[in-house]
Amino acid sequence: MKPGSLTETIVQKLSEADLGYGAGARQGKDGARWRDAGVLALLRRLPGEDEGPSGYAFVLNKRSADVSQPGDLCFPGGHPRALADRFIARVLMPLTPSIGGSRAFRLAGKRDPATFATLRLYLACALRETYEEMRLPPARVEFLGPLPASRMATRRRVIHPFAGLVAAGTPLRTGPEVERNVLLPLRELFLPENYGTYALALTGQFAAAFGSAAVEVPCFRVREPEGPGEILWGATFRIIMGFLREVFGFTPPENGPVRANAVLYPERAAGGRS
């Protein structure tokens, strides 16, 4: 990590972030405990670019038709597996220089013990899930720091995101859960014309849960060299907005020009794939 580089800035800013961990974050208004998940927000260097935001991109996965939330853009992640993730947290991460030996991990260790223990467990979960989904080993990821927890009301989950940098020259792969990888350059995230509103028609269980036939949510259009691009919304959108807020102090426009629409997971709404 070069002094004064963007990655150094990310590490320092995220070491100061209010993570919002704690029992209250994992409990709904009805008192029921929500499920937890760990997610790895992956960045990679773009060839031939400088050390600023124009030199980096997020690596997003487009979910395959064989899993829940098909077609959505997401980061690799999932729910913890107690034994496996504790082993990774206590044994493997400390032995991995790019994780346990990173400056971000040392700074994380200065947080209070309960926060650091939570951070280690869900980072281990995120690293394991990243290997399972993308065959990306932890040794090829540099830990950059934790992001604030994000609540996902529609699925009663609390997501613990972490920022990581893919080592240069690492090939990106996909497994059964991933249709393809999508690169989102950081520079595109600062352009107001890429933001807007996603109108979702609700049917079945979703219409019943919301008490409405439609809902509108903020979104971002991921532009690609070929085709119409992809719509980023939901939990992954919020994670990226949290990253922009913590690292750059950036707030997206409230009502950008992008307009998109879709039916929200029609198969799941009808009681199909969960």
N, C-alpha and C positions, 0 to 999 in steps of 0.2 A: 504494500500500500504506500503510494507516494505521498510525502508531506504536501498538504494543500490540495490534494485531489478530491474529487467528488465523493469517492468512497470514504475518505477520512472524515469529510463533513457529515456524511450519513451516519457513520459510527458515533460521532460526538453528539449529534442531534438526537438520535434514538436512545442514547444512554441517559438523556435527560427527560425522555417522554414519560407522561403519566399513563401507566398501562391499564389502569382500571381493573386490576385483578381483585380477587376476594370473593367470599361466599355470596355476597349480595349480587355480584355480577352474574352468578350462575343460578339465579332463582327468579322465577316469573312472579307476576303480581298475584297469582293464585297460590303462591307458596311452593309450587312444584319445582323440583330441581331440573334445570335444563342440561342437555348433553354438551360435552366439551369437544373441541376439535383443534388440531394444530395444522397450520397452513404455512407454506414457504413461498413468499413473494420473491420470485427469482428475477435477477437482473443479469444482463450480459453486455460486454463491450461490443460496440459496432466497429468493424474494421475501418481504419483510415480516419476515424473521428478523434476529436480532442478529449480532454479530461472533464469537460463540462457536461451538462445535461444532454447536449446533442450527441455525446459519445456513448450513450447507454440506452437500453431498451428493456422493458419487462418481457419475460417469456410467459405467455399464457397458453393454457391447454384448451382446445375446443373439445368438449365432452362428446363421446361417441353415442350412437343411437342405442347402445346396449346397456346404458346405465341411466340412473335417475337424472333429471335436469339435462336431457339430451340437447346438444347444440349450444349450451351456455359456454361462455369463456370463464375460466377459473384458474387458480393456482393449484398445484398439487397439495393434497392434505387429506385428513380424515380423522377418525376417532382414535383415541389411544388404546393400546393393548398393554395392560399393566406390566406383565412380566417382561415382555420384549422391550418396551420403551424404557423401563427402569434400568435394564441391563445396558441399553444404548447410552442412557444419560450418565450412568455411574462408571461405566467401563470404557465404552468405545469413544464417546465424545472427548473425554480428557486425553485420549491417545491420538486424536486427530488434530494435527497442527492448525488446519484451516478453521476448525470449530473451537475446540477447547483451548487451543493455543492462540486464538485471535484476540486482538485488543478489545473487540466488542464483548467477548465472553468474559474477559477480565473486568471490564467495566460493569457488566451485568452482575458479577459476583459481589459488587459493592452495594447492591440493593439489599433490602431487608431479607432475612433468611427465608421467610415464607414465599415472598415474591420470586426469589431466585430458584427455589425448589419447583414452583409452578412453571417458571420459565424453562428450566432444564427439561422437565417432563414433556412439555408440549413441543419444544424444539426437537427433542428426540423423536416424538411422534411425527412431526412434519418431515424430518429427514428420512425416516423409514418409509413414509407414504410417497415421498418424492422418488426414492429408489424403486418402489413397487410400481409406480405409475410411469416413470420415465427412464428407469434404469440409470439414474444419475447418482453415483456414490457420494457419500458425505465428503470424502477427500477431495472431490472436485467442486466443492461449494465453500466459499468463504463467508462465514457468519458476519453480518453487518449490524445486527441488533434486533431487539423486539419492537413490535408495533402495538399500539393500544388494542385491547380486546374489542371485538365487534359482536354485537348481538344480532341474531338472525331470527326474527320473530315468527316468520312463516314456518320455520322448522324447529323452533324452540332449541336453538343452539347458541353457544358462546364460542366464537372463533378466536384463537390465539395466533396471530400472524407474526412471522419473522421475515426479515429481509436477508437475502443471501445473494452472492455474486458467483455466477458460473465461471469456472476457470477458463482462460483463453484456450481455444482449440478443442473444447469439449463438444463432441457430437450430441445433438438432441435426438432422443428416441421417443417413441410412443408405445404404450401397451394397449390392452383391450379397452381400457376406459377412455382412451384419448384418440380422437379422430386425427388431429394434427396440431402442430405448434403454431402459434401466432405471435409475431413480434410487435410490440407496441413501443415505439421510440418515445423516450421521455419528452423530447421537444414538442411532440404532438399534444401532450397533456396541458400545455400552457396556452393553447389556441382556443379562444372562446367559441369559434365556429364549429368545433367538434362536439360541443355539449348540447343536450336537449332533453326531450321527454319521450319516454317509452310507454305507450298505451297498451295495457294488457287486458284482454277479455278474459273473464273468469267464468268457469263452468264447474259443475259438479261440486266436489268437496271444497274447492277454493272459493266458489261463489257463496257457499254456506258459511265458510269460516270468516270471510270478509263482510258478509251481508250485503254484497254488491255484485253487479254484473261486470264491473270493470274497475281498474285502478291505474293511476298514472305515477310513474317513478322517474327519477332523474337517470340519465344515461349518457354514454359517450360513444361516438362512432369511431371505431378502429378502421382507419383507411388502409387499404392494401393495394399494391400495384395492379392487381387484376381482380375483377369482380366488384361487387357493391360494398365489400367490407363486412365487418361484424359489429354487433351492438354489445357493449359492455354495460352491465347493470347489476343491481343487487349487492350481495356481500362482497364480491370481488371489486366492484366499483367503489364501495365504501372503504375497503382496505387500501386501495390506491389513493383515494382522496385523503385518507389518514396519513399516508406516507408523504404526500405533497404538502399537507398542512404542517407536519412535524419537521420536515427537512427544509422546505422552502417558504413556509408561511403562506402558501397559495390556497385560495378559496375559489372553487369553480363558479361560473355565472349561474344564477338561479333559473334563468329561462333562456337557454341557448336556442339556436335555430333548428337543431336536428329534431325530426319527428319520425318515430317508428312505431309499429304496432305488431302484435302477435296474440295468439291464444296461449294462455299459460298452461304448459304441460298437459295437453288434452288427455293423454293416456293415463296419467296419474290422477287427473281430475275425475275420470270415470272409474277409478278403482283399479287401474292397471299397475304398471311398474311402479315400485315404491322407491 
